[in-house]
């Protein structure tokens, strides 16, 4: 089998695996929502959506089978890794009716959302019904790229042949969901949601600082944590998408917010970041200069 054929098959199987997993997750969420919906019309709508998700999963299973056995499929004994991926995806779809799998997947997905957005939930103080709606919309937003992949595969479109169109389709899908989120939250809370999304890397660095100080005599307060997140965002290096790098500017600004021991802890984190970057650079140079085996 030619190398290009192998790559195409591998891409197709990986795409199907990723898509079938999302269809599976979507189905599980719809089953949960259908069970919770007290309104008959809402139950009917969710029932139809669940059937649609099941239909997509079945279609993807058929596509996987065709990829493994149809024209251009790998010869027996070759491309084992691709066949294993296809069998794994098919097995997942086959288990879609297992109540225990549905229950555990629903718990995992909900836990991931709560863990990621717990700080935002605390700040927004939404009533339970609005919080539940917001959570569902965030799940939809996270799954936008995979949902576009599913739609593209159903229409015979290969996103890898036109990545620019694919990115635009994903962006359009996310924009549509963002409009629904804005309608749910209102302008002020939606702006806070956007800021929260844009500062995830900075909050990760500040969370690490808080953890490092948690066992000391100078733990980080909630007010300091909020201010440090702002400082990290303001001082983020240009062109890094708001990364969590601790710059000299951040260290200087932090001195107006943190105590001397806390600044020392922040400076230690900066040194660790720099050492890690230097180590990675040295290791990369070593790999680039390594002799080619057999020469």
C-alpha positions in Angstrom: 0.0 0.0 0.0 1.4 3.4 -1.0 2.4 5.8 1.8 -0.2 8.4 0.7 -2.9 5.7 0.9 -1.8 4.8 4.4 -1.9 8.4 5.5 -5.4 8.9 4.0 -6.7 5.7 5.7 -5.2 6.7 9.0 -6.7 10.2 8.8 -10.1 8.7 7.9 -10.1 6.3 10.8 -8.8 8.9 13.3 -11.6 11.3 12.1 -14.2 8.6 12.5 -12.9 7.7 16.0 -13.0 11.3 17.1 -16.5 11.9 15.6 -18.0 8.7 17.0 -16.8 9.5 20.5 -18.5 12.9 20.3 -21.7 11.4 18.9 -21.5 8.9 21.8 -21.1 11.7 24.3 -23.9 13.7 22.7 -26.2 10.8 22.9 -25.5 10.2 26.6 -26.2 13.9 27.4 -29.5 13.8 25.4 -30.6 10.7 27.3 -29.9 12.4 30.6 -31.7 15.6 29.5 -34.7 13.6 28.2 -35.0 11.8 31.5 -34.9 15.1 33.4 -37.3 17.1 31.1 -40.8 17.4 32.8 -42.5 19.0 29.8 -43.9 16.6 27.2 -43.0 18.8 24.2 -39.4 19.0 25.6 -39.3 15.3 26.0 -40.4 14.8 22.4 -37.8 17.2 21.1 -35.0 15.6 23.1 -36.2 12.1 22.0 -35.8 13.1 18.4 -32.4 14.6 19.1 -31.3 11.4 20.8 -32.5 9.3 17.8 -30.5 11.6 15.5 -27.4 11.2 17.6 -27.9 7.4 17.6 -28.3 7.5 13.8 -25.1 9.4 13.4 -23.3 6.9 15.6 -24.6 4.0 13.5 -23.5 5.8 10.3 -20.0 6.3 11.7 -19.8 2.7 12.6 -20.7 1.8 9.0 -18.0 4.2 7.7 -15.4 2.6 10.0 -16.3 -0.9 8.7 -16.1 0.4 5.1 -12.7 2.0 5.8 -11.4 -1.4 7.1 -12.8 -3.6 4.3 -13.5 -1.5 1.3 -11.3 -0.5 -1.7 -8.0 0.8 -0.6 -8.2 -0.9 2.7 -4.9 -2.2 4.1 -3.7 -5.8 3.3 -4.2 -8.4 6.0 -1.5 -8.1 8.7 -0.7 -4.4 7.9 -1.9 -1.1 9.3 -2.7 -2.8 12.6 -2.8 0.4 14.5 -5.5 1.8 12.3 -7.6 -1.3 12.5 -7.3 -1.3 16.3 -8.5 2.3 16.4 -11.5 1.4 14.2 -12.3 -1.6 16.4 -12.1 0.5 19.5 -14.5 3.1 18.1 -16.9 0.4 17.0 -16.8 -1.2 20.4 -17.6 2.1 22.0 -20.7 2.6 19.8 -21.8 -1.0 20.5 -21.8 -0.2 24.2 -24.0 2.9 23.8 -27.0 1.1 25.3 -25.2 0.0 28.5 -26.9 1.9 31.4 -23.8 1.8 33.5 -21.6 3.3 30.7 -24.2 6.1 30.2 -24.3 6.8 33.9 -20.5 7.0 34.3 -20.0 9.0 31.1 -22.6 11.6 32.3 -20.8 11.9 35.6 -17.4 12.4 34.0 -18.6 15.0 31.5 -20.4 17.0 34.2 -17.5 16.8 36.5 -15.1 18.2 33.8 -17.4 21.1 33.2 -17.7 21.9 36.9 -14.0 21.6 37.5 -13.1 23.9 34.6 -15.7 26.6 35.3 -16.1 26.4 39.1 -14.5 29.8 39.6 -16.8 31.4 37.1 -19.9 29.7 38.6 -18.9 31.2 41.9 -18.6 34.7 40.6 -21.8 34.7 38.5 -24.1 33.3 41.2 -26.6 32.1 38.7 -29.9 30.5 39.8 -30.0 26.7 39.4 -32.1 26.6 36.3 -30.0 29.2 34.5 -26.8 27.5 35.6 -27.9 24.2 34.1 -28.7 25.9 30.8 -25.4 27.6 30.8 -23.6 24.3 31.5 -25.3 22.6 28.6 -24.4 25.5 26.2 -20.8 25.3 27.3 -20.8 21.6 26.5 -22.1 22.4 23.0 -19.4 25.0 22.5 -16.7 22.6 23.5 -18.0 20.0 21.1 -18.4 22.5 18.2 -15.4 21.3 16.3 -16.3 17.7 16.6 -19.9 18.4 15.7 -18.7 20.1 12.5 -16.6 17.0 11.8 -19.6 14.8 12.1 -21.7 17.0 9.8 -18.8 17.1 7.3 -18.4 13.4 7.3 -22.1 12.9 6.7 -22.0 15.2 3.7 -18.9 13.6 2.2 -16.6 16.6 2.9 -13.0 16.1 4.0 -12.0 18.9 6.3 -8.3 18.1 5.7 -8.7 19.1 2.1 -10.1 22.5 2.9 -8.9 23.4 6.4 -9.8 27.1 6.0 -13.4 26.2 5.3 -13.4 23.8 8.2 -12.1 26.5 10.6 -14.7 28.9 9.4 -17.5 26.4 9.9 -16.3 25.8 13.5 -16.1 29.5 14.1 -19.6 30.0 12.8 -20.9 27.2 15.0 -19.2 28.7 18.1 -20.5 32.2 17.3 -24.0 30.8 17.1 -23.6 29.1 20.5 -22.0 32.3 21.9 -25.1 34.2 21.0 -27.2 31.7 22.9 -24.9 32.0 25.9 -25.2 35.8 25.8 -29.0 35.6 25.6 -28.9 33.3 28.7 -26.4 35.3 30.8 -27.0 38.9 29.7 -24.3 41.3 28.4 -22.5 41.9 31.7 -22.2 38.2 32.7 -21.3 37.3 29.2 -18.5 39.7 29.2 -17.2 38.1 32.4 -17.5 34.7 30.7 -15.4 35.9 27.8 -12.7 37.3 30.1 -12.7 34.0 32.0 -12.2 32.1 28.8 -9.4 34.4 27.6 -7.4 34.2 30.9 -7.4 30.4 31.4 -3.6 30.1 31.1 -3.0 33.0 33.5 -5.4 31.6 36.0 -3.6 28.3 35.8 -0.3 30.0 36.7 -2.0 31.9 39.6 -3.6 28.7 40.8 -0.2 27.1 41.0 1.1 30.1 42.9 -1.8 29.7 45.3 -1.0 26.1 45.8 2.7 26.8 46.4 1.8 29.3 49.1 -1.0 27.2 50.7 1.3 25.6 53.3 3.2 28.8 54.1 2.6 31.6 56.6 1.5 33.8 53.6 -1.2 32.1 51.7 -2.7 33.8 48.7 -6.1 35.5 49.4 -9.0 35.5 47.0 -8.5 39.2 46.4 -4.9 38.7 45.6 -5.7 35.9 43.3 -8.1 38.0 41.3 -5.6 40.9 41.1 -2.8 38.6 40.1 -4.9 37.1 37.3 -5.4 40.6 35.9 -1.7 41.4 36.2 -0.8 38.2 34.4 -3.2 39.0 31.6 -1.9 42.6 31.2 1.7 41.5 31.1 1.3 38.4 28.9 3.9 38.3 26.1 2.6 39.4 22.7 1.9 36.7 20.2 1.5 33.9 22.8 -2.3 33.9 23.0 -2.3 35.1 26.6 0.0 32.4 27.9 0.9 31.8 31.5 4.5 33.0 31.3 5.7 35.0 34.3 7.4 38.1 32.9 9.6 40.7 34.6 6.7 43.1 34.2 4.4 40.8 36.1 7.0 40.5 38.9 7.2 44.3 39.2 3.4 44.8 39.2 3.0 42.0 41.7 5.0 43.9 44.3 2.1 46.2 44.7 -0.3 43.3 45.4 1.8 40.6 47.1 3.9 40.5 50.2 7.7 40.0 50.0 7.6 36.2 50.6 4.8 35.9 48.0 6.8 37.8 45.4 9.8 35.5 46.2 7.5 32.5 45.5 6.4 34.1 42.2 10.0 34.7 41.2 10.9 31.1 42.0 8.1 30.0 39.6 9.5 32.4 36.9 12.9 30.8 37.3 11.4 27.3 37.0 9.6 28.3 33.8 12.8 29.8 32.4 14.8 26.7 33.3 12.3 24.4 31.7 12.3 26.5 28.5 16.1 26.4 28.4 16.1 22.6 29.0 13.6 22.0 26.2 15.7 24.1 23.9 18.9 22.2 24.7 17.1 18.8 24.3 15.7 20.0 20.9 19.2 21.0 19.7 20.5 17.6 20.8 17.9 15.8 18.8 18.5 18.0 15.7 22.3 17.3 15.9 22.0 13.6 16.6 23.6 11.3 14.0 21.2 9.4 11.7 21.1 5.7 12.6 23.0 3.6 10.1 25.3 6.4 9.0 
